[in-house]
Amino acid sequence: MAFSDRRLRAILDEVNARVFADIGCDHGYIAVGALVEGRAEKVYAADISEKSLAKAVVLAREKGVFDRLVPVVSDGFERIPERVDSAVIAGLGGLETIKILENAEKQYKVPETLIMCPHQHAKELRAYLGAYRIDKDYIVRSGGKYYPVIVARRGGEGYSADEVMFGKNTPPGGDFIDMILSRRRTLEERFSAREMPPNVKREYEEILGICSKYKTRYP
């Protein structure tokens, strides 16, 4: 499927599963796209909103893949009847994503692979993922905003302390550097070094460290 939204394109590119779930599927672009592009054999499209789920069903019918789509009105993984191989949780905040994962843990429904794209509170989500192996964590710029795409698997070391705020930049990408430089400019315009509150100063120091790391390529 063709997407003008680079965020959706990046998320869909990470899907590779036999049985897949799109949690909080909204219009169903990822769920239906995974079937259209042969990235999954069977897809659960789950959303707490019946109206949103109905839009996903219409799209699946239009694209001729409804026979392999299973629409489920569900809060997270709650009403998905089987444990899927992989799932995406996108378009939600990091705190809401954590709640979904906590409930899935209690129900033994956390899939082997998770693809997450929180629109806020990514720092809190990264801190929660301490028991996961982080395969990828990179930034995608879309519509003038920066979105983290995190691909994680059960069992691993998660993030180091200096990766929680801004991620790993794995695989390396220019959108990550653009985000860092943008944030640096914002802080420098808003504060002088002496006026920065302690939490802002810690963030700024991390940014300077990242800029130093990439100075050979991004002066």
N, C-alpha and C positions, 0 to 999 in steps of 0.2 A: 504493500500500500504506500502511496505517496503522501508524505507529510511536509507541510511548510514549517511545522513546529519541530525544531531540532531536538527538543527535549523528548518528545514522543518517539522520534526516529531513533535516538540513542537508546532509549529504554527497550524498544522492540528489537533492536539489534542484539541485545543481551539474552533474548529468549531462545532457549534450546531445550525442549523437554518432550516427554511423551504425554504426560498429563500435567496440565498447567492451570494455574488459577490467577485471575486478575481481581485482586481485592480492592474494593472501592472502584469498580470498573467505570462508573459514570457513563459516558456515551458508548463505551465498548471498543474504542479504537485499538487498544493494545490486545484485548481478547480476540477480536475479529482479525486483526492484522496477523496475529500469531498463526491463525488457521489459514488465512489466505496465502501467506508466505511459506507455509509448510514448516513452521518453527515448533509446532505442537500438533499432536494427533487429536487430542481432546482438551477442551478448555472449559473451566468453570468461570463464569462471569458472575461475580458476587458484588452486591451493593445493598446498603441498608435502605435505599430509596427505590420503591417500585417504579417510579416515573423514569429514573435514570436507567434502570434495568430494561424497561420497555424500549428505550432508545437503542440499547445494545442489541436487543432482539431484532428490531427493525433493520439495523445495519447488517447483522448476520444474515438475514433473509436476502437483503439486497446483494450481498456478496456471494451468496450461494453456499454458505458454510454452516447454516443453522443446524444441520443434522449432527454436527460435532461440537456444538456449543450447548452447555448446560447452564441456563440462567438460574441463579439462586438468590433470593432475598435473604441476606445474611449480614450480621454484624461481624466483620472479619471472617475467620475460618469456621465460625460456630456451626453453620448448617451445611458445610461442605462434607459429604458423606464419606470421603476417603482422604487419605494423606496423599497429596500431590507431589510430583517430583520437584517442581519449581513454582514460585509465585512472585508476582510483582505487587508492591504496595507503593502507589504513586499518587501525587496530588493531595496527600494528607500531610499534616504536620508531624514532626518527629515525635512529639509526646503522644499523639494518637497512634502512631505506628508502634510505639513501645507497648501501649495498652493492648493492641491487637496481638503482638508477639507474646506478651505475658499470658493472655488467655489461650493462645494456641499451644503454649508450653503445657498448660494445665490439661489440655485436651489431647496432648501428644499429636498435634497436627502441624508442627513446624516442618516445612519441607526441607529437603537437602540444600536447596539453593534459594536465596532470597535476592530479589532485585528491588531496591528501594530508592525513591526519589522524593525526599521530604521538601516541602516548600518553606518550612521554617523549623527552628529547633534541631538543626542537623547535629549541632554539638552534643546535645543531650542524647540523641540517638546513637551517635558514635560511642559515647561513654557507656551506653547500655550494651553495646555489641562486644563486650570484652571476651565472651566465650565463643566468638565466631572468628573464622578465618576470613580476612578481607581480601578477596581476589582482585577487586577493582574499586577505586574511589576517585572519580574524576569530575570535573566541572563542565557543564554544557551551558553556553549562553544562548538564550532564546527569548525573543520579545523584549530585549533590553534587560533581562534579569539573568541571574546566575543560579543554576540548579546543580546540586550534587547527585551523581548517580553512583550508588553503592551496590556492589555485588558481593554477597557474603555467603559462607557455607558454615554448617555446624562444626564446631571443634576447631579451635585455633587460639591465637593470642590477641586478636583485636587490634587496638590502636595503642601506640606509645603516647605518653602524656603530651608531647608536643604535636601530635597529629589530630587530637580530638577536635580542636577548634576549626581547622581548615582542611583536614583530611590528608590523604596520602599523595594525591596527584599521580595516581596509577591507573592506566598508563599516562605518561606525561602529556600535557596538552596546553596549548596557548590560552585557552579560555580560563584556566586556573590562574595563570600569571596575570591576565587582564583583570580578573576579580581581585587579586591581591593588590595590584597597583591602584585600582579604583578605590579600594578600601583605604589604602595608605593615603591617597590624596584627600579623601573625605576626612580622615582623622587629622591630617595636617592643616586642613582648612578650618576645622572646627576648634582645634585645641593647639596651644603651644605645648612644647614638651614639659614645661613646668606646671601647666594647668591640668594636665591629664589626671583624672581619677585613677586610683590604683588598678581597677579592672581594665580600664581603657589602656593604661600604660602597659599592662601585661600583653594585651592584644597587639599593641603597636610594636612591642619588642619582638613578638613572634613574627609579625609581618616583616620587620627589618631582617630577621634571621632568614626568612624565606627568600627575600630579595637578594641577600648575600649569597645564598646557595645557588641561585640562578643567574648571578651577575655576569657570567661569561657569555650567556645567551641573551639576557634581558638586562642591559645596563640601566 
